[in-house]
Amino acid sequence: MNGKELRIVFMGTPEFAVPSLRALVAGGYNVVGVVTSPDKPAGRGQRLHESDVKIAARELGLPILQPVKLRDPEFVEAMRALQPDLGIVIAFRMLPEMIWAMPRLGTFNLHASLLPQYRGAAPINWAIINGETETGVTTFLLNHEIDKGAIIGQIREPIHPEDTIGTMYDRLMRIGTGLVLETVERIAAGKIQPIEQQGIDETTLHPAPKIFKEDCRIDWSKPGKRIIDFIRGLSPYPAAWTAMYRDGAGEEQTAKIFAARFEAADHPEIACGTVESDGRTFIRVACADGWVRLEELQIAGKKRLPVHELLLGWRDVLQYRFEK
């Protein structure tokens, strides 16, 4: 059977899912419906914000479903009416069995890691934060557990020293699109041999849980490479940040750090978090085994700037210390 003969329901919400949806339509695949999150109020005016997938689906002229609850009888009936042969999920909610098992050929998910490693909501971030040199994308069949279904296909991709969450997100989004199309064709042709994620020592696996603001705070007592990887894994969003205290002031300020590099050094008498600067070209912060030289940051309430521009207006930088 040809993949273009299948009735496909596509489920996703963020930008990461959009190229795959567009590629399916451009390739002549029969996407009979798109399921995405309900519009949500956002910003100061609390205007309703549409998901990236909804915007793309409307542009492509596709039917759109936005269930609040995935077990809602009205949504379940709307799904049945689409008579799906195959479901595709990319960055969406956990589906109940009545939905993922509904398509005749099942439902598969695109995940941005080499499963079984980095199961969870933030796989790209955590792979970089943990200093990995390789990651990739995986397609797998959905089952009752999050990211634990049988693996269909994988594509490996190196993580370069200069990569950030921003650059890896873009590359994996592009690579994942190709894997989605390949997976559809393999399923249609009956040429898949799913590999179950069983018999794995769970203690050898790295999780990838959702990242919250406090998870992004820099610990200057750690080794420099770990701090650099931490910054890379959170740049540009949600961004690693640090607390800053000025001598004699007492109040806390914060700064987001988007780019930095490590300088190895032995400074046993200098406390971690100590700031050094020439007031013109550099700011560096002491860590466990050297200095983290800041390259781009944003002080709360200010613009994001490279250090040499920031220092034009930050004359008292040496009065600050950075703390966990």
N, C-alpha and C positions, 0 to 999 in steps of 0.2 A: 504493500500500500504506500502511496505517496503522502508525505507530510502535509501537502497542500489540500488534501482531501479531508483532513481532520477538522472537526469543529472544536476550536480552542477557546477556552476561557482564561483570560490573563488577569492575575491578581498582584497588585503592587501599589506602592505609594510614592517613594521618593525619586529623585533624579536618577539614582542608580538603575532603576528599572526601565526608564524611558527609552534608551537606545535599543534594548531588546524588543520592546513593543513596536517601535518604529520599524525595526528591521524585519519583524514578522509581517507587518502590513506591506512594506515595500517589496518583500520577497513573494507576495501573493498568497500568504497563508490566511486561512479563514478564521480570523479572530471574531467570534460571535458575541463576545461580551467582555467588558473590563470591570473588575471589582476593585474599588479603592476606598480609602478612608473618607468618612464624612468631612465636609468643610468645617474648619475650626476657626474661632476668633483668634486674631493675632495682632500684635502691635499696640501702640497707644490708643488707637481708635477702635480696637477690637473688631476690626472688619473681618468678615469671613474669608479665610484663606483656603484656596483650592490646592489639592495635592498636585505635584508635578505630573503624575500619571493621569489624573483627571484632565488636566490642561491638554496633554498630548492626545488623549483619547478623543476629546471633543474636536480637536483639530483634524483628527483622522476620521471623524464621522462614525465612531464606534459607540454602541450602546454602553451606558455606564450605570453600574449599581454601586450604591454607597450605604451599605447596611451599618446600623449602629451596633446591632448584635448579630453575630453570625449564625445563631440558632433561631433567629426570628422566622416564624413559619412563612411570612410573606417573602423573605429573601430566599429561603430554601425552595419555595415554589418557583420563584423567578429563575433560580439556577436550573431547576429541572426543565423549565420551559426552553432553556437554551440548548438542551440535549447535547451536552458537551462530550466529546470523545477524549479530550485531554485537558488537564489543568496545568497552568504554569504559574508558579509563585516566585516573586522576587521582592524581598524586603517588605513583607506584609505581616499581618498578625498570625498567631498560631490558629490553625483551622481545626474545627471539630471534624470528627470522622465523617459525619453525614455530608460534609462538603468535599473533603479531599478524596473520599472514596466514590463520589458520585460519577465522575467521568469514567467512561468505559475502559480507558487505558490508564487510569490513575492520574495522579498529580505529581509533578516534580518541582523541585525548588533549586534555584541558583544561589549558592552561598559563596561568599568572598574569602574562602580559606581552603587549605588542603585538608578536608575532613579526614580523620576525626579530630584533628587539631583545630583549636579556636572555634568551638561551638559557642554560639551566643550572638548578642546584638552588635558587637563592635570588633569583628575579627581583624579588620585591616589595622585599626589603631593598636590593638594589643600585639600583633605580630611585630610591628615596628618598635613599640615600647620595649618589648622583650629582646630586641636586638637580633631578630631573625634575619637571615640573608636570602630567604626564599619564602614565597607564599603562592597563592594561585586561586583558582576558582573551581568549584565542584557542583555538579548537578546530582541530585539524589531524590529518590521516591519518598514522599511524605509518609510518616507513620504516626503512632501515638506520642512519640517523644520528640523534643525539639532537637533538630539537626542530627538525628540518629538513624535516619532512614538509609536504605541500601543505596550505595554509590553507583551512579551510572557512568559518569565521565569526569575527568579532571584535566586542567591545563596548569602547568607550573610557570611561575614568573619570578625572576630574581628581584630582591629588594636591594637597591644600590645605596651606598653610604649617604648620598645626597637626597634620597627619597624622603618625602613626608607623607602624611595621610592624604594630602591633596593630590600629589602626583600618583601615588599608588591607587587611589580611588579612581582616578581617570583611566589609568591603564587597565585595571581589573574590570571596570565597567565596559570598556571596549572589548577586552578578551572574552568576558562573560557573554557578550552578545553572540559571538561566534559559537560558543559552546552551547548556548540555548538552541540555536538553529540546528546544530549538529545533533543534539539530543532529540529534538522533535523528529528528525528524519530517521534516526536509529530506532526510536520507539515505533514509528509508523511502519518501518520495515521489519519489525520484530527482531532486530539485531542488537538487543541489549542483554547483558549478563550481569545484573546488579550484584554488587559485592556487599554483603551484610556487614554492618559495623559491630561485629561480635568478637568475643575472645580478646578484647583489648584491655590492657592494664591501665585503668583510669588514672592512676597516679602519674603516668607518663604524659598525660594530656594537659595542654594549657587552655584554660577557659577564656572566654571573651565576653564578659558581662557588660551590660550597659554602663556608660561612663557618666558620672555625675560631677558637679563642680568641684567638690572637695577632693575627688580622685585626681584632679588636674593640678593640685598644689605641689610645687617642687620642693623636694627635700635636699637641701644643699650639703648635707652630711654624706650623701652617697657618692660613689665614684663618678668621675666626669663623664665617661662613656655612657653610663646608665642615665645620667641627666640629659645628655644630648639626645639619646634615643627616645627618652620621655618627651622632650620638646618636639622632636620630629614626628612622633606618633600622635601628637595633638595639634599640629600646625597644618592648616590655619584654623581649624575648628575642632573641638571647642576651645583650644589654646591652653597651654601650660601657663600657670601663673604663680606669682610669689607675693608674699607680704613684705612690705618695706617699712622700716621704722627710722625716723630721723632723730639724731641725738638731741635730747632735751625736749622733744616734742611729745612723745608718748602715743599719739594717735597712729593708727595703722593706715597705710596706703597700699594699693595693690597695683601690680603691673602684669600684663600678659607678655609672654616671650615667644616669638615666632621663629627665630633663627639664632643659632649660637654655634660655637665650636670649642673644642676642648684643647687645653694646653697643659700637658703633664708637668708637674713640678712638685718638689718636696718643700713644704712650708709648715713644719711642726708647730710653730708658735703662732700661726695665723688661724683664727677661728673660722670655721665654715660659715659662709654667708657674708664675710667681710668684703667690702667693695673697694676696688682700686680703679682709678681713672686718671688720664692726663687732662681731663676737662675739655678735650677737643676731638679726639679720634677714637678712643676706646673706653669701654667699661668692662671690667672682668670681676667675677665673683668667685671667692675661694670655695672649693669643694674638697672631698676627702683626699684626692690625690693630685690636685693641681688647681687650675683655674678654668671656669667656664666664661669664655669671651662672648659677650652679647653682641648680636649683629642687628637685630630688629626687635623692637618691643613697643608696647603701648601702655603708658601710665593711665590709670583709671581717669576718665573724663577728658583725655587728650587724644590726639591722632596717633595712629600707628606710624612709626618712623624708623628709619635706619639710625643707628647710634650716633653717627657724626652729625646728623641733623637735630636729633633730640638734644644733644649737648650744647647746641647754640643757645638754648633757652633754659638749660638745667645747670645752673651755676653751683648749686650746693650738693651735687651728687655725692661727694665724699663724706657728707654728714649722715649718709644713710647706711643701713645694714639690711641684708635680706635674710629672712627667717622662714623656717618651716611653719 
